[in-house]
């Protein structure tokens, strides 16, 4: 069994506790047992689980795993604390707010011989799986992914990092990308922002990624992908899967802990995550020029 602690009990942290208390029967997630949660606030027990301190979590021998579910801007420090203590770590995306720190943390995990897993549930949704099937085998000519949503609270970071789920879609669909240009418009009066990044595939086909946020803006992903044979303008509507997204991710992480994931798959995942963070970093630098 792997004893686990959950750091941060917002929505994601609450779901992590729930899923460990009732894992999918017969799955590797049954090997996880939640031992406590950590919060900056002093809280009563959550779902029957008690609050513990960082010091206790780090020094307790039967805690082997930390789930980092805090604001984005504190991921890096929390990951480092638990990796240094030789604990396995699962963190919600984005892993860090800059590429250099992400590379350092991956190296530290390797040095300590532990798993550093980054949750990317956007790749597990049924609509994404269907979209990927529809894109497969087609030759891209050009494309746009335009995300809209509510304004974010402080702590989520620059849009290329807070929106890395969309960038991950593009990399997973079209392979390695490069950034050719990026701009950002921010209106502090209306709390609105719009980031536009111009990307190129390895075949020199252009992709545009837009992240637009303002109060009251409906959450939506709009696509326009031109292929040699057709144009896709809608993400295929699909029914939700039988197993929740966080549970699917928990099972994948647990399989890594149980040594059931091949080294090749682990390397592919790490390469994709670091590539996306490097792109996000480049986009932020271009926007700040």
TORKOL-4160 file (C-alpha; in steps of 0.2 Angstrom, whole numbers, padded with zeros to 4 digits, m for minus):
289
<pt num="1" X="0000" Y="0000" Z="0000"/>
<pt num="2" X="0005" Y="0018" Z="m0003"/>
<pt num="3" X="0001" Y="0030" Z="0010"/>
<pt num="4" X="m0004" Y="0047" Z="0002"/>
<pt num="5" X="m0006" Y="0065" Z="0008"/>
<pt num="6" X="m0016" Y="0078" Z="m0002"/>
<pt num="7" X="m0009" Y="0096" Z="m0002"/>
<pt num="8" X="m0023" Y="0109" Z="m0005"/>
<pt num="9" X="m0042" Y="0105" Z="m0003"/>
<pt num="10" X="m0050" Y="0115" Z="m0016"/>
<pt num="11" X="m0060" Y="0106" Z="m0029"/>
<pt num="12" X="m0046" Y="0095" Z="m0036"/>
<pt num="13" X="m0040" Y="0091" Z="m0018"/>
<pt num="14" X="m0057" Y="0086" Z="m0013"/>
<pt num="15" X="m0059" Y="0075" Z="m0028"/>
<pt num="16" X="m0042" Y="0066" Z="m0025"/>
<pt num="17" X="m0048" Y="0062" Z="m0007"/>
<pt num="18" X="m0065" Y="0056" Z="m0013"/>
<pt num="19" X="m0057" Y="0045" Z="m0026"/>
<pt num="20" X="m0044" Y="0037" Z="m0015"/>
<pt num="21" X="m0058" Y="0033" Z="m0002"/>
<pt num="22" X="m0068" Y="0024" Z="m0015"/>
<pt num="23" X="m0056" Y="0018" Z="m0029"/>
<pt num="24" X="m0062" Y="0009" Z="m0045"/>
<pt num="25" X="m0063" Y="m0009" Z="m0039"/>
<pt num="26" X="m0049" Y="m0020" Z="m0047"/>
<pt num="27" X="m0038" Y="m0005" Z="m0052"/>
<pt num="28" X="m0021" Y="m0001" Z="m0046"/>
<pt num="29" X="m0029" Y="0014" Z="m0037"/>
<pt num="30" X="m0034" Y="0002" Z="m0023"/>
<pt num="31" X="m0016" Y="0002" Z="m0018"/>
<pt num="32" X="m0017" Y="0020" Z="m0012"/>
<pt num="33" X="m0023" Y="0025" Z="0005"/>
<pt num="34" X="m0026" Y="0043" Z="0010"/>
<pt num="35" X="m0017" Y="0047" Z="0027"/>
<pt num="36" X="m0021" Y="0066" Z="0028"/>
<pt num="37" X="m0022" Y="0083" Z="0020"/>
<pt num="38" X="m0012" Y="0099" Z="0021"/>
<pt num="39" X="m0020" Y="0116" Z="0020"/>
<pt num="40" X="m0014" Y="0134" Z="0024"/>
<pt num="41" X="m0030" Y="0136" Z="0034"/>
<pt num="42" X="m0034" Y="0127" Z="0050"/>
<pt num="43" X="m0049" Y="0115" Z="0045"/>
<pt num="44" X="m0060" Y="0102" Z="0052"/>
<pt num="45" X="m0058" Y="0084" Z="0045"/>
<pt num="46" X="m0063" Y="0082" Z="0026"/>
<pt num="47" X="m0073" Y="0067" Z="0021"/>
<pt num="48" X="m0067" Y="0059" Z="0037"/>
<pt num="49" X="m0048" Y="0063" Z="0034"/>
<pt num="50" X="m0038" Y="0073" Z="0046"/>
<pt num="51" X="m0027" Y="0088" Z="0043"/>
<pt num="52" X="m0008" Y="0086" Z="0046"/>
<pt num="53" X="0007" Y="0097" Z="0044"/>
<pt num="54" X="0020" Y="0097" Z="0030"/>
<pt num="55" X="0033" Y="0092" Z="0043"/>
<pt num="56" X="0023" Y="0077" Z="0048"/>
<pt num="57" X="0020" Y="0072" Z="0030"/>
<pt num="58" X="0038" Y="0074" Z="0025"/>
<pt num="59" X="0044" Y="0064" Z="0040"/>
<pt num="60" X="0031" Y="0050" Z="0041"/>
<pt num="61" X="0038" Y="0034" Z="0034"/>
<pt num="62" X="0021" Y="0027" Z="0029"/>
<pt num="63" X="0017" Y="0042" Z="0018"/>
<pt num="64" X="0025" Y="0038" Z="0001"/>
<pt num="65" X="0015" Y="0050" Z="m0010"/>
<pt num="66" X="0010" Y="0068" Z="m0011"/>
<pt num="67" X="m0004" Y="0075" Z="m0022"/>
<pt num="68" X="m0001" Y="0093" Z="m0025"/>
<pt num="69" X="m0018" Y="0102" Z="m0028"/>
<pt num="70" X="m0014" Y="0120" Z="m0023"/>
<pt num="71" X="m0014" Y="0136" Z="m0034"/>
<pt num="72" X="m0002" Y="0135" Z="m0049"/>
<pt num="73" X="0011" Y="0147" Z="m0042"/>
<pt num="74" X="0014" Y="0136" Z="m0027"/>
<pt num="75" X="0016" Y="0120" Z="m0037"/>
<pt num="76" X="0035" Y="0121" Z="m0039"/>
<pt num="77" X="0039" Y="0124" Z="m0020"/>
<pt num="78" X="0028" Y="0110" Z="m0015"/>
<pt num="79" X="0034" Y="0097" Z="m0027"/>
<pt num="80" X="0052" Y="0101" Z="m0022"/>
<pt num="81" X="0048" Y="0099" Z="m0004"/>
<pt num="82" X="0041" Y="0081" Z="m0006"/>
<pt num="83" X="0054" Y="0075" Z="m0019"/>
<pt num="84" X="0068" Y="0081" Z="m0008"/>
<pt num="85" X="0060" Y="0070" Z="0005"/>
<pt num="86" X="0060" Y="0055" Z="m0007"/>
<pt num="87" X="0041" Y="0055" Z="m0009"/>
<pt num="88" X="0032" Y="0051" Z="m0026"/>
<pt num="89" X="0022" Y="0066" Z="m0032"/>
<pt num="90" X="0007" Y="0069" Z="m0042"/>
<pt num="91" X="0003" Y="0087" Z="m0047"/>
<pt num="92" X="m0011" Y="0096" Z="m0056"/>
<pt num="93" X="m0006" Y="0104" Z="m0072"/>
<pt num="94" X="0004" Y="0115" Z="m0075"/>
<pt num="95" X="0019" Y="0107" Z="m0066"/>
<pt num="96" X="0028" Y="0124" Z="m0064"/>
<pt num="97" X="0027" Y="0142" Z="m0071"/>
<pt num="98" X="0044" Y="0141" Z="m0080"/>
<pt num="99" X="0053" Y="0128" Z="m0091"/>
<pt num="100" X="0069" Y="0128" Z="m0081"/>
<pt num="101" X="0061" Y="0124" Z="m0065"/>
<pt num="102" X="0052" Y="0109" Z="m0073"/>
<pt num="103" X="0068" Y="0102" Z="m0080"/>
<pt num="104" X="0076" Y="0103" Z="m0062"/>
<pt num="105" X="0061" Y="0095" Z="m0054"/>
<pt num="106" X="0061" Y="0080" Z="m0067"/>
<pt num="107" X="0080" Y="0078" Z="m0064"/>
<pt num="108" X="0077" Y="0078" Z="m0045"/>
<pt num="109" X="0064" Y="0065" Z="m0046"/>
<pt num="110" X="0076" Y="0054" Z="m0056"/>
<pt num="111" X="0090" Y="0057" Z="m0044"/>
<pt num="112" X="0078" Y="0052" Z="m0029"/>
<pt num="113" X="0071" Y="0037" Z="m0039"/>
<pt num="114" X="0053" Y="0042" Z="m0037"/>
<pt num="115" X="0038" Y="0046" Z="m0049"/>
<pt num="116" X="0034" Y="0064" Z="m0053"/>
<pt num="117" X="0017" Y="0063" Z="m0062"/>
<pt num="118" X="0008" Y="0078" Z="m0070"/>
<pt num="119" X="m0011" Y="0077" Z="m0071"/>
<pt num="120" X="m0017" Y="0081" Z="m0089"/>
<pt num="121" X="m0036" Y="0075" Z="m0088"/>
<pt num="122" X="m0039" Y="0085" Z="m0104"/>
<pt num="123" X="m0032" Y="0071" Z="m0114"/>
<pt num="124" X="m0044" Y="0059" Z="m0105"/>
<pt num="125" X="m0060" Y="0067" Z="m0110"/>
<pt num="126" X="m0072" Y="0057" Z="m0122"/>
<pt num="127" X="m0073" Y="0072" Z="m0134"/>
<pt num="128" X="m0054" Y="0074" Z="m0135"/>
<pt num="129" X="m0052" Y="0055" Z="m0138"/>
<pt num="130" X="m0065" Y="0056" Z="m0152"/>
<pt num="131" X="m0057" Y="0072" Z="m0159"/>
<pt num="132" X="m0040" Y="0063" Z="m0160"/>
<pt num="133" X="m0048" Y="0049" Z="m0170"/>
<pt num="134" X="m0055" Y="0061" Z="m0182"/>
<pt num="135" X="m0039" Y="0070" Z="m0184"/>
<pt num="136" X="m0029" Y="0054" Z="m0186"/>
<pt num="137" X="m0022" Y="0051" Z="m0204"/>
<pt num="138" X="m0027" Y="0068" Z="m0210"/>
<pt num="139" X="m0014" Y="0081" Z="m0216"/>
<pt num="140" X="m0015" Y="0098" Z="m0208"/>
<pt num="141" X="m0015" Y="0113" Z="m0219"/>
<pt num="142" X="m0018" Y="0126" Z="m0205"/>
<pt num="143" X="m0028" Y="0127" Z="m0189"/>
<pt num="144" X="m0035" Y="0138" Z="m0175"/>
<pt num="145" X="m0039" Y="0133" Z="m0157"/>
<pt num="146" X="m0049" Y="0147" Z="m0148"/>
<pt num="147" X="m0052" Y="0145" Z="m0129"/>
<pt num="148" X="m0064" Y="0157" Z="m0120"/>
<pt num="149" X="m0068" Y="0157" Z="m0101"/>
<pt num="150" X="m0071" Y="0167" Z="m0085"/>
<pt num="151" X="m0057" Y="0178" Z="m0079"/>
<pt num="152" X="m0045" Y="0169" Z="m0067"/>
<pt num="153" X="m0041" Y="0173" Z="m0049"/>
<pt num="154" X="m0023" Y="0178" Z="m0045"/>
<pt num="155" X="m0011" Y="0163" Z="m0043"/>
<pt num="156" X="m0015" Y="0154" Z="m0060"/>
<pt num="157" X="0000" Y="0162" Z="m0069"/>
<pt num="158" X="0002" Y="0168" Z="m0087"/>
<pt num="159" X="m0011" Y="0162" Z="m0099"/>
<pt num="160" X="0001" Y="0151" Z="m0109"/>
<pt num="161" X="0004" Y="0141" Z="m0092"/>
<pt num="162" X="m0014" Y="0142" Z="m0085"/>
<pt num="163" X="m0020" Y="0137" Z="m0102"/>
<pt num="164" X="m0007" Y="0123" Z="m0105"/>
<pt num="165" X="m0021" Y="0110" Z="m0107"/>
<pt num="166" X="m0025" Y="0118" Z="m0124"/>
<pt num="167" X="m0007" Y="0118" Z="m0129"/>
<pt num="168" X="m0006" Y="0100" Z="m0124"/>
<pt num="169" X="m0020" Y="0096" Z="m0136"/>
<pt num="170" X="m0011" Y="0104" Z="m0150"/>
<pt num="171" X="0005" Y="0095" Z="m0147"/>
<pt num="172" X="m0004" Y="0078" Z="m0144"/>
<pt num="173" X="m0013" Y="0081" Z="m0160"/>
<pt num="174" X="0000" Y="0088" Z="m0172"/>
<pt num="175" X="0017" Y="0084" Z="m0164"/>
<pt num="176" X="0032" Y="0095" Z="m0159"/>
<pt num="177" X="0028" Y="0113" Z="m0162"/>
<pt num="178" X="0038" Y="0129" Z="m0162"/>
<pt num="179" X="0033" Y="0147" Z="m0158"/>
<pt num="180" X="0034" Y="0161" Z="m0171"/>
<pt num="181" X="0025" Y="0175" Z="m0163"/>
<pt num="182" X="0015" Y="0179" Z="m0148"/>
<pt num="183" X="0005" Y="0194" Z="m0141"/>
<pt num="184" X="m0006" Y="0198" Z="m0126"/>
<pt num="185" X="m0019" Y="0211" Z="m0123"/>
<pt num="186" X="m0024" Y="0215" Z="m0105"/>
<pt num="187" X="m0038" Y="0227" Z="m0099"/>
<pt num="188" X="m0037" Y="0228" Z="m0080"/>
<pt num="189" X="m0052" Y="0239" Z="m0079"/>
<pt num="190" X="m0063" Y="0225" Z="m0086"/>
<pt num="191" X="m0052" Y="0211" Z="m0079"/>
<pt num="192" X="m0051" Y="0204" Z="m0097"/>
<pt num="193" X="m0036" Y="0196" Z="m0106"/>
<pt num="194" X="m0032" Y="0189" Z="m0124"/>
<pt num="195" X="m0017" Y="0179" Z="m0128"/>
<pt num="196" X="m0013" Y="0175" Z="m0146"/>
<pt num="197" X="0001" Y="0163" Z="m0151"/>
<pt num="198" X="0007" Y="0158" Z="m0168"/>
<pt num="199" X="0014" Y="0141" Z="m0169"/>
<pt num="200" X="0022" Y="0130" Z="m0183"/>
<pt num="201" X="0021" Y="0111" Z="m0185"/>
<pt num="202" X="0037" Y="0101" Z="m0190"/>
<pt num="203" X="0030" Y="0102" Z="m0208"/>
<pt num="204" X="0029" Y="0121" Z="m0207"/>
<pt num="205" X="0010" Y="0121" Z="m0206"/>
<pt num="206" X="0003" Y="0136" Z="m0195"/>
<pt num="207" X="m0008" Y="0134" Z="m0180"/>
<pt num="208" X="m0015" Y="0149" Z="m0170"/>
<pt num="209" X="m0019" Y="0147" Z="m0151"/>
<pt num="210" X="m0030" Y="0160" Z="m0143"/>
<pt num="211" X="m0034" Y="0161" Z="m0124"/>
<pt num="212" X="m0047" Y="0174" Z="m0120"/>
<pt num="213" X="m0054" Y="0177" Z="m0103"/>
<pt num="214" X="m0066" Y="0190" Z="m0096"/>
<pt num="215" X="m0080" Y="0190" Z="m0082"/>
<pt num="216" X="m0096" Y="0181" Z="m0089"/>
<pt num="217" X="m0087" Y="0174" Z="m0105"/>
<pt num="218" X="m0094" Y="0156" Z="m0107"/>
<pt num="219" X="m0081" Y="0142" Z="m0106"/>
<pt num="220" X="m0079" Y="0135" Z="m0124"/>
<pt num="221" X="m0066" Y="0128" Z="m0135"/>
<pt num="222" X="m0068" Y="0133" Z="m0153"/>
<pt num="223" X="m0058" Y="0124" Z="m0167"/>
<pt num="224" X="m0055" Y="0127" Z="m0185"/>
<pt num="225" X="m0043" Y="0114" Z="m0192"/>
<pt num="226" X="m0041" Y="0113" Z="m0211"/>
<pt num="227" X="m0035" Y="0097" Z="m0218"/>
<pt num="228" X="m0030" Y="0091" Z="m0236"/>
<pt num="229" X="m0047" Y="0082" Z="m0236"/>
<pt num="230" X="m0059" Y="0091" Z="m0225"/>
<pt num="231" X="m0061" Y="0105" Z="m0212"/>
<pt num="232" X="m0066" Y="0101" Z="m0194"/>
<pt num="233" X="m0075" Y="0116" Z="m0185"/>
<pt num="234" X="m0083" Y="0107" Z="m0171"/>
<pt num="235" X="m0077" Y="0096" Z="m0156"/>
<pt num="236" X="m0087" Y="0080" Z="m0158"/>
<pt num="237" X="m0101" Y="0080" Z="m0144"/>
<pt num="238" X="m0099" Y="0063" Z="m0135"/>
<pt num="239" X="m0107" Y="0056" Z="m0119"/>
<pt num="240" X="m0096" Y="0056" Z="m0103"/>
<pt num="241" X="m0086" Y="0040" Z="m0100"/>
<pt num="242" X="m0091" Y="0028" Z="m0086"/>
<pt num="243" X="m0075" Y="0032" Z="m0076"/>
<pt num="244" X="m0072" Y="0050" Z="m0070"/>
<pt num="245" X="m0057" Y="0059" Z="m0077"/>
<pt num="246" X="m0048" Y="0061" Z="m0060"/>
<pt num="247" X="m0051" Y="0043" Z="m0057"/>
<pt num="248" X="m0044" Y="0038" Z="m0074"/>
<pt num="249" X="m0029" Y="0049" Z="m0070"/>
<pt num="250" X="m0027" Y="0041" Z="m0052"/>
<pt num="251" X="m0027" Y="0024" Z="m0060"/>
<pt num="252" X="m0013" Y="0029" Z="m0072"/>
<pt num="253" X="m0003" Y="0037" Z="m0058"/>
<pt num="254" X="m0005" Y="0021" Z="m0048"/>
<pt num="255" X="0000" Y="0010" Z="m0062"/>
<pt num="256" X="0017" Y="0020" Z="m0063"/>
<pt num="257" X="0019" Y="0017" Z="m0044"/>
<pt num="258" X="0016" Y="m0001" Z="m0047"/>
<pt num="259" X="0029" Y="m0002" Z="m0061"/>
<pt num="260" X="0015" Y="m0006" Z="m0074"/>
<pt num="261" X="0020" Y="0008" Z="m0086"/>
<pt num="262" X="0034" Y="0005" Z="m0098"/>
<pt num="263" X="0049" Y="0016" Z="m0098"/>
<pt num="264" X="0045" Y="0021" Z="m0116"/>
<pt num="265" X="0028" Y="0028" Z="m0111"/>
<pt num="266" X="0035" Y="0037" Z="m0096"/>
<pt num="267" X="0048" Y="0045" Z="m0107"/>
<pt num="268" X="0035" Y="0050" Z="m0121"/>
<pt num="269" X="0025" Y="0058" Z="m0107"/>
<pt num="270" X="0039" Y="0067" Z="m0099"/>
<pt num="271" X="0045" Y="0073" Z="m0117"/>
<pt num="272" X="0028" Y="0080" Z="m0121"/>
<pt num="273" X="0026" Y="0089" Z="m0104"/>
<pt num="274" X="0043" Y="0097" Z="m0105"/>
<pt num="275" X="0040" Y="0102" Z="m0123"/>
<pt num="276" X="0023" Y="0111" Z="m0119"/>
<pt num="277" X="0031" Y="0120" Z="m0104"/>
<pt num="278" X="0045" Y="0126" Z="m0115"/>
<pt num="279" X="0033" Y="0132" Z="m0128"/>
<pt num="280" X="0023" Y="0141" Z="m0114"/>
<pt num="281" X="0039" Y="0149" Z="m0108"/>
<pt num="282" X="0043" Y="0155" Z="m0125"/>
<pt num="283" X="0026" Y="0162" Z="m0128"/>
<pt num="284" X="0027" Y="0172" Z="m0111"/>
<pt num="285" X="0044" Y="0179" Z="m0116"/>
<pt num="286" X="0038" Y="0185" Z="m0133"/>
<pt num="287" X="0022" Y="0193" Z="m0125"/>
<pt num="288" X="0033" Y="0202" Z="m0113"/>
<pt num="289" X="0045" Y="0209" Z="m0126"/>
